[in-house]
């Protein structure tokens, strides 16, 4: 089995990850009547034994976040409980169990209404038959409904799965913010604070041991998949995990990173500068560690008409998760499986394009319209793929679309890209992507702007993972912002939180030389994504 080990680092990443695991859990076929999605679940899930010798199936995952963002999660998993210092049959020691106990030292947080419902014996709509997409039926009042936006306090509020005791890793108390996601915005924003937190994680937590145990129990680990909040202190934590955990243990291991970026809207100038520099340094550090990096822009109502404005994290993370699960499904198929190494080689066949892009359309109710329009580009600064783009590689996945329509859409996509052969690959699946409760499925209603909104239990979806010159726009935005800041301020300490050196958690002052070093690294990355008719210094930034 070619297993994948997962990391989720930060509140936004854990929102996306929670939706992703909920969807993956709904892909299980428990009876002969259930739809077989052709997924090899052992790729992502580990089989083990609980404290009562019952069989368990849990994500092969390490989740790190601010302590308060775990909500009531530690009180939910009763399969393992705590230990008395003895090692159980699953190989657990008292270390991870004590870690769970530390999560509960603060006043207990009550579980959400949805979690309370899950603990009851009432039927779950995820396993009810979708009758021709009619979500409203006579039994709706007896089934759990997605939490309202005001009811979603933490990502644990809508979590459906049990986690292994090795999974949960709260940051040490000195790095906790005020509350929930706002904590990551108010007090944990800079590269320096994240670097200090990473030093504490290495010395005060069991994360490295838990990573090694997860990796060692795998039959054949094909790679590691990370989701990281790039715009906060979790950026340097993600870079540290890759450089000092994964690459130390597996120097040639394949690593695929989804980097979630933050919005600058509503931030003061000093906070905006800090966010830009944190994202830029995280990007450079991850790429220098030989990863494939998929940046995802902050959510926008342009992504989907039904998204709230400003976008709600519960909704927007559900949209991102839907595309990530779909486009990476080939890595976890029973037959004709794509290896992570092959995917990374395709995206970076030129040798200097380790940045990639995510695009597509969810709830693809009108295929003919999709043929005429561009897909939403979740990685580009502008949101839609630009016309002056040279594609290098494209892999598209279509789910739940009739074969004839899928063929027509693929032909249209290939015509737009001009790619052929192994550089343009496609996958289809007749089954729609299931939306596990409490997924905010009304955002995918066929009539999102009408009063007749429905909550589909599954959707047709088109998702594409690609590499192209479009990535230069993101890199240009970084180099222009940093170059402008350097020309005015010169001193980089404000942007990086006051201290840390370019490579880690040291305390050297940030001066002009260090800023230029970061700019040079960004320019070096950008060279792989320039159009042939663009000069190396087209934006006039180099001196």
Buried (B, 14 or more C-beta within 10 A) or exposed (E): EBBBBBBBBBBBBBBBBBBBBBBBBBBBEEEEEEEEBBBBBBBBBBEBBBBEEEEBBBBBBBBBBBBBBBBBBBBBBEBBEBBEEEEBEBEBBBBBBBBBEBBBEEEEBEBBBBBEBBEEEEEBBBBBEBEEBEBEEEEEEEBBBBBEEEBBBBBBBBBBBBBBBBBBBBBBEEBBBEEBBEBBBEBBBBBBBBBBBBBBBBEEBBBBEBBEBBBEBBEEBBBBBBBBBBBBBBBBBBBBBBBBBBBEBBEEBBBBBBBBBBBBEEBEEEBBBBBBBBBBBBBBBBBBBBBBBBBBBBBBEEBBEBBBEBBBBBBBBBBBBBBBBBBBBBBBBEEEBBBBBBBBBBBBEEEEBBBBBBBBBBBBBEBEEBBEEBBBBBBBBEBEBBEEBBBBBBBBBBBBBEEEBBBBBBEBBBEBBEBEEEBBBBBBBBBBBBBBBBBBBBBBBBEBEEEEBBBBBBBBBBBBBBBBBBBBBBBBBBBEBBBEBBEEBEBBBBBBBBBBBBBBBEEEEBEEEBBBBBBEBBBBBBEBBBEEEBEEEEBEBEE
